[in-house]
Amino acid sequence: MRKRQKKSAAKAPRKTPAKTDDTALQGLRGKIDTLDAQLGELISQRARYAKEIGVLKGVTSTVEFYRPEREAQVLRRVVERNKGPLRDEEMVRLFREMMSACLAQEEPLKVAYLGPEGTFTQSAVLKHFGHSVHALSVPTIDEVFHEVEAGTADFGVAPIENSSEGTVNIHTLDMFLISPLKVCGEIELRIHQHLMGRMADIKGIKRVCSHPQSLAQCKAWLAENLPDVELVPVASNAEAARRARDEDGTAALAGEAASKVYGLRILFQMVEDRDDNSTRFVVVGRKLFPPSGNDKTSLLVSASGTKGPGVRPAGAPRRQHDAHRVATVAQAQMGLRVLRGPRRPRRRPARPQGTREDQSPGIPIQGARRVPQGRPVGR
């Protein structure tokens, strides 16, 4: 009798919870299905309203309909309303993609960027404009500007500054001296450098290719973990990934997007030397847009008494405080809060033979840096 009671008692707990769990699971799935249907209808209704706005305004092209200041206001409200559990970044990404799709109903925006496919600049384009744009890869900064000037592209995206290594591409600043284009947006992208290749582990690496900026951002990790490996600078991280795909013994430092485009195995994740490694990109267009209410102003200035932007004649007095004076005027008279003041290296005429090179005081940028060990990827 005791055995039967014990056997019966052992079976009861297994059946009842299973039935209860199944009922609860089906109920929750039903609620999600109902919400999905409502969300689908609401998104479609939003797309219809966006299209009606275009008709009321009489716009004939997507670029005329695009209003980045309005998008910025919408995304700020998304963050203000967000109570979780999704992070603000995830909510912004979801709404960004929805707005990108609504904007592309007739024709997607065309955005030129410094390619090739798989670069961090392409990731910046998709972060800012969403995946519904037509991203146009071009080989040089000049062509990014020229494509926008000619009307082939509606906007252009180019790198300008890295938090670890400073100015990424000086030519971006140079182009603003000769181009009529305007800065109409900024993108800050968190940069994660991954070591990737076709080999099974780092023992098979003979050389590491990457853009000079990426090699510099990971130099401490490389010195610690691959001290005897050849470091090869190339034009872009995507070019490095292509070589890693095609060459035996070659690994690349690049972003996750490059590993997917070129079919490479990520050997170590996040090998950048600084945890706060990020790159700033500028969005250039043919016209300025109204302010969104929380904006930045970029000033490109040249010291007076020079032959040209950034050129100091031989023997001319140095004007060390010109940038400081500009910042003071901007803050006092224009009501601007100065966030950063990167300097363009001087482009002086060739030094005559026998003259003494100007001695500029060194300016310490950063102290000793912690060297992370990187994250090996399990297979």
KAURSUL-V72675 format. One record per run of one state. SS is the DSSP state (@ for helix, = for strand, . for the rest). FROM is the first residue (numbers start at 0). TO is the last residue. If there is no record, write none. Layout:
# KAURSUL-V72675
ss = [SS/SS]
from = [FROM/FROM]
to = [TO/TO]
This chain:
# KAURSUL-V72675
ss = [./@/./@/./@/./@/./=/./@/./=/./@/./=/./=/./@/./=/./=/./@/./=/@/./@/./=/./@/./=/./@/./=/./=/./=/./=/./@/./=/.]
from = [0/1/57/61/65/67/81/87/103/109/114/119/129/133/138/140/149/154/162/165/167/169/178/181/190/193/197/201/204/206/211/217/218/225/229/234/236/246/249/254/255/262/264/269/277/285/307/308/310/311/321/332/374/376]
to = [0/56/60/64/66/80/86/102/108/113/118/128/132/137/139/148/153/161/164/166/168/177/180/189/192/196/200/203/205/210/216/217/224/228/233/235/245/248/253/254/261/263/268/276/284/306/307/309/310/320/331/373/375/378]
